[in-house]
């Protein structure tokens, strides 16, 4: 049998054996790699909620600010708004918009809401006041009522408490200590909801069933096709990369063109289609007979010509040697060597 067949069989067997051993002893571990959130997710706490609404067929729009004077022109049925980017100068227009069957969910900005006189007056007209407090217990601790724990409620900001004294029909969410964390007042055909930071609707909390259910109740369940408007300030943004900075300045295209020109210019000398940038002066080579004559002269001066001719006769002549008839040249210089002509 051919030796190559034996070698092929042996190599195949070794590869199969190694594969079998790997199958028996090679263990694969699950590896979790943390992927940093994208720029859009970092700046928008409601990104997951917005995508959920879009995937379920609801129209979604985002704005950085909203004026009360624009309420009568808003086409969306539901507004989720931060108190710091919503003005309440024309509060009657907001009330009128809600009465027409729309819904406003207001989440208070912790750092500016207490100084917003128009917003405080708006809430007071509805019979709502609020205050920021220090939580007296851990959210995971069960106190006062074994049947009522923090797990029974969506995730809400714990450091805010509302007080209600209104003639409107309302609904509220309380914690273990009966501290009101969210209030919803029915106004005409619509409703106004106010709370602290709506953690239940944020990206990091929406995966919990209780949060998802409550978020849907305030948004998708009420939308009849008109859509949802999110009004929230720009959040924290990661530092921009060098290319993103260039792109934002509108200079990305010139940079790309310049880079391509630089690459083409740099490789000009090695791209055959372009040829040489500068014409080089080609050296004119002396005929091979002249070069051969110079070699013979050198051999003659060193008394090595006869030794060279001896080995030359033993070598095969190349096509180029035949072309120039080296034998005639050698005979010519042999005569010179005999003293007929002095070099």
QUIBELRA-V743929 format. One record per backbone hydrogen bond with DSSP energy under -0.5 kcal/mol. NH is the residue of the N-H (numbers start at 0). CO is the residue of the C=O. If there is no record, write none. Layout:
NH CO
NH CO
This chain:
4 1
5 1
6 2
7 3
8 4
9 5
10 6
11 7
12 8
13 9
14 10
15 11
16 12
17 13
18 14
19 15
20 16
21 17
22 18
23 19
24 20
25 21
26 24
28 26
32 30
33 31
35 33
41 37
42 38
43 39
44 42
46 43
49 45
50 46
51 47
52 48
53 49
54 50
55 51
56 53
57 52
60 227
62 229
65 84
69 66
70 67
72 69
73 69
73 70
76 226
77 226
78 102
79 228
80 78
80 104
81 230
82 106
84 81
85 82
86 65
90 87
90 88
92 89
93 89
94 90
95 91
96 92
97 93
98 94
99 95
100 97
101 96
101 97
102 76
103 190
104 78
104 102
105 103
105 192
106 80
106 104
107 105
107 194
109 107
111 108
112 108
114 111
115 112
116 114
119 115
120 116
121 117
122 118
123 119
124 120
125 121
125 122
126 123
127 122
128 162
130 160
132 158
140 137
142 140
144 142
147 144
151 148
152 149
155 153
156 196
159 156
160 130
161 179
162 128
164 126
170 183
172 181
174 178
177 174
179 161
179 177
180 172
181 172
182 193
183 170
184 191
185 168
186 184
186 189
188 98
189 186
190 101
191 184
192 103
193 182
194 105
195 180
198 196
199 154
200 197
201 198
202 44
204 201
205 201
207 204
211 207
212 208
213 209
214 210
215 211
216 212
217 213
218 214
220 215
221 218
222 218
227 58
228 77
229 60
229 227
230 79
230 228
231 62
231 229
234 42
244 240
245 241
246 242
247 243
248 244
249 246
250 245
254 250
255 251
256 252
257 253
258 254
259 255
260 256
261 257
262 258
263 259
264 260
265 261
266 262
267 264
269 266
270 266
270 267
271 269
273 270
274 270
281 279
284 282
290 286
291 287
292 288
293 289
294 290
295 291
296 292
297 293
298 294
299 295
300 296
301 297
302 299
303 298
304 298
307 303
308 304
309 305
310 306
311 307
312 308
313 309
314 310
314 311
321 317
322 318
323 319
324 320
324 321
325 320
327 324
328 324
329 325
330 326
331 327
332 328
333 329
334 330
335 331
336 332
337 333
338 335
339 334
